[in-house]
Amino acid sequence: MNRILKFRRKLSGQEMMSIESVLGAVMQPVTPRPEFIHSLQERVLATSFPEAEKIEKQAKQNVVMLVLSLMGVTIILGVWIRVIVSLLKMIGFNHNSNRRPKRRRIAPAQSAA
């Protein structure tokens, strides 16, 4: 029944002291590996300052959007310039077709005699 209700009794001071002495005798201090320390620092910083990662990610997204926007504007401007040039050519051809073509005078051929 105690396990079902998860009832735990508090340990007395004497029992705590005996547990601590047993653990102190059994456990030995260990120096952690540098890789473990480094990964632990990264995890602690990631959970402590998640805003820094969000700001960095947002900055990358902003740069990508800027590059894509510039590419889009460049393409649109290129298309408009081509449209304007082709319209000017059409207007130029129509303007020239309304005029009579100039007759070129052909010089008489000189005889070699």
NORBELPE-V976052 format. One record per residue. N is the residue number from 1. D_CENTER is the distance of its C-alpha to the mean C-alpha in Angstrom with 1 decimal. Layout:
# NORBELPE-V976052
n=[N N]
d_center=[D_CENTER D_CENTER]
This chain:
# NORBELPE-V976052
n=[1 2 3 4 5 6 7 8 9 10 11 12 13 14 15 16 17 18 19 20 21 22 23 24 25 26 27 28 29 30 31 32 33 34 35 36 37 38 39 40 41 42 43 44 45 46 47 48 49 50 51 52 53 54 55 56 57 58 59 60 61 62 63 64 65 66 67 68 69 70 71 72 73 74 75 76 77 78 79 80 81 82 83 84 85 86 87 88 89 90 91 92 93 94 95 96 97 98 99 100 101 102 103 104 105 106 107 108 109 110 111 112 113]
d_center=[56.9 55.3 52.3 51.8 51.6 49.7 52.3 52.1 54.8 54.1 55.1 57.9 57.6 59.8 57.6 54.4 56.1 57.2 53.7 52.2 54.9 54.4 50.6 51.3 53.6 51.4 48.0 47.3 44.5 41.8 39.3 35.8 33.8 31.3 28.6 29.5 29.4 26.0 24.5 26.4 25.2 21.5 22.4 24.4 21.8 19.2 21.8 23.2 20.1 17.5 16.5 15.1 12.5 11.8 11.7 9.3 6.8 7.8 7.6 4.0 4.2 7.3 6.8 5.4 8.3 10.5 10.4 11.1 13.7 15.3 15.7 17.2 19.5 20.6 21.5 23.4 25.2 26.2 27.6 29.5 30.9 32.1 33.7 35.5 36.7 38.1 39.8 41.3 42.6 44.1 45.8 47.0 48.4 50.2 51.5 52.9 54.4 56.5 58.3 60.9 60.0 62.0 64.7 64.6 68.0 68.8 71.1 74.2 74.2 76.6 79.1 79.5 83.3]
